[in-house]
Amino acid sequence: MPKKKKKRTKDRSRLFQRMEFFLFIPFLKLIPWIPSFICKTLALSISFMIFRFAKGRRKITLDNLSVVFPKWDRKKIIFTGKQSTLSFVMTAVESLKYNKILNGPKALPFIQENFCNFDVFNERVNFFHRESDGCIFIVPHLGNWEFLLHAGTIAGIPLTVPVRNLDNPYLQKSLHKIRSNSGQEIVSKRGVLLNIRSSLKKGRSVALLADQNVGSSGENIPFFGKNASTTITPAFFALNLNRAIVPLACCRSVEDKKFVLMIGNPIYPSKEVSSRRKEIIEMTIKLNEELEKFILQFPGQYLWAHDRWKIK
């Protein structure tokens, strides 16, 4: 007998979606006022429940870690899986807690105090932005990727950020408002190609989360040595509009409890291209390699719960 397909949030009733939203409201309103150590305790409790009861995601997390770190014993893999789940929850909690201050007049002092290398980050991202007259920033689901919106705003980089809409329209409206408060242009992934092209033509930079499985629309590109369906959109626009691809990440430093802003090696299209398809594939391979370097530095902060190697 075939297994009954689980309903997605968008397939559920409006009543269910409203209930889900109202459960979210206390977190939205209270977290900015809760002390940091209590927020961390709350995140630990939520991540424990997710890792314990979301069996499907736990299996994907542990399987993915086993692929990337085949020499690790089971204990270390489980420990890193728990860290990864906590990091994901902390990203949501931190984004809610610090959203108001990052959108206010004290944003720059906060960034300078809590991000250990913002001045270098500011100088380099502005260089790449000006050099290309708008470049393509690529961000993995690592550390707190949401903070990069605010870092870009404070650095004075005009960004267009295509995002996938949540299945719950009520939650989506709140999340869109939170992200838009950063001052950046947040657009839906529907019609994403036109949005990216238009933004780059206007001299804006584009920020993309480009480390997830994209099914049949992507190319099978090695990711940690195993083929994964990968978007070629960044390389396509980099080649056609002569723009640089610049990998970025924002992670939590274990040593000083600050955030580390990281910039990978920029990827430029070749000046002489014999095969456009080959060039796009080679640029995408280089991009995956740069993202791997970030992840290997902070494996406990990567979102391993995504089914990255689901080849179609």
Secondary structure in CASP SS format (residue, H / E / C, confidence):
PFRMAT SS
TARGET T0000
AUTHOR 0000-0000-0000
METHOD secondary structure of the structure
MODEL  1
M C 1.00
P C 1.00
K C 1.00
K C 1.00
K C 1.00
K C 1.00
K C 1.00
R C 1.00
T H 1.00
K H 1.00
D H 1.00
R C 1.00
S C 1.00
R H 1.00
L H 1.00
F H 1.00
Q H 1.00
R H 1.00
M H 1.00
E H 1.00
F H 1.00
F H 1.00
L H 1.00
F H 1.00
I H 1.00
P H 1.00
F H 1.00
L H 1.00
K H 1.00
L H 1.00
I H 1.00
P H 1.00
W H 1.00
I C 1.00
P C 1.00
S H 1.00
F H 1.00
I H 1.00
C H 1.00
K H 1.00
T H 1.00
L H 1.00
A H 1.00
L H 1.00
S H 1.00
I H 1.00
S H 1.00
F H 1.00
M H 1.00
I H 1.00
F H 1.00
R H 1.00
F H 1.00
A C 1.00
K H 1.00
G H 1.00
R H 1.00
R H 1.00
K H 1.00
I H 1.00
T H 1.00
L H 1.00
D H 1.00
N H 1.00
L H 1.00
S H 1.00
V H 1.00
V H 1.00
F C 1.00
P C 1.00
K C 1.00
W C 1.00
D C 1.00
R H 1.00
K H 1.00
K H 1.00
I H 1.00
I H 1.00
F H 1.00
T H 1.00
G H 1.00
K H 1.00
Q H 1.00
S H 1.00
T H 1.00
L H 1.00
S H 1.00
F H 1.00
V H 1.00
M H 1.00
T H 1.00
A H 1.00
V H 1.00
E H 1.00
S H 1.00
L H 1.00
K H 1.00
Y H 1.00
N H 1.00
K H 1.00
I H 1.00
L H 1.00
N C 1.00
G C 1.00
P C 1.00
K C 1.00
A H 1.00
L H 1.00
P H 1.00
F H 1.00
I H 1.00
Q H 1.00
E H 1.00
N H 1.00
F E 1.00
C C 1.00
N C 1.00
F H 1.00
D H 1.00
V H 1.00
F H 1.00
N H 1.00
E H 1.00
R H 1.00
V H 1.00
N H 1.00
F H 1.00
F H 1.00
H H 1.00
R H 1.00
E H 1.00
S H 1.00
D C 1.00
G C 1.00
C C 1.00
I E 1.00
F E 1.00
I E 1.00
V E 1.00
P C 1.00
H C 1.00
L E 1.00
G E 1.00
N C 1.00
W C 1.00
E C 1.00
F H 1.00
L H 1.00
L H 1.00
H H 1.00
A H 1.00
G H 1.00
T H 1.00
I H 1.00
A C 1.00
G C 1.00
I C 1.00
P C 1.00
L E 1.00
T E 1.00
V E 1.00
P E 1.00
V E 1.00
R C 1.00
N C 1.00
L C 1.00
D C 1.00
N C 1.00
P H 1.00
Y H 1.00
L H 1.00
Q H 1.00
K H 1.00
S H 1.00
L H 1.00
H H 1.00
K H 1.00
I H 1.00
R H 1.00
S H 1.00
N C 1.00
S C 1.00
G C 1.00
Q C 1.00
E E 1.00
I E 1.00
V E 1.00
S E 1.00
K C 1.00
R C 1.00
G C 1.00
V H 1.00
L H 1.00
L H 1.00
N H 1.00
I H 1.00
R H 1.00
S H 1.00
S H 1.00
L H 1.00
K H 1.00
K C 1.00
G C 1.00
R C 1.00
S E 1.00
V E 1.00
A E 1.00
L E 1.00
L E 1.00
A C 1.00
D C 1.00
Q C 1.00
N C 1.00
V C 1.00
G H 1.00
S H 1.00
S H 1.00
G C 1.00
E E 1.00
N E 1.00
I E 1.00
P E 1.00
F E 1.00
F C 1.00
G C 1.00
K E 1.00
N E 1.00
A E 1.00
S E 1.00
T E 1.00
T C 1.00
I C 1.00
T H 1.00
P H 1.00
A H 1.00
F H 1.00
F H 1.00
A H 1.00
L H 1.00
N H 1.00
L H 1.00
N C 1.00
R C 1.00
A C 1.00
I E 1.00
V E 1.00
P E 1.00
L E 1.00
A E 1.00
C E 1.00
C E 1.00
R E 1.00
S C 1.00
V C 1.00
E C 1.00
D C 1.00
K C 1.00
K C 1.00
F E 1.00
V E 1.00
L E 1.00
M E 1.00
I E 1.00
G C 1.00
N C 1.00
P C 1.00
I E 1.00
Y C 1.00
P C 1.00
S C 1.00
K C 1.00
E C 1.00
V C 1.00
S C 1.00
S C 1.00
R H 1.00
R H 1.00
K H 1.00
E H 1.00
I H 1.00
I H 1.00
E H 1.00
M H 1.00
T H 1.00
I H 1.00
K H 1.00
L H 1.00
N H 1.00
E H 1.00
E H 1.00
L H 1.00
E H 1.00
K H 1.00
F H 1.00
I H 1.00
L H 1.00
Q H 1.00
F C 1.00
P H 1.00
G H 1.00
Q H 1.00
Y E 1.00
L C 1.00
W C 1.00
A C 1.00
H C 1.00
D C 1.00
R C 1.00
W C 1.00
K C 1.00
I C 1.00
K C 1.00
END
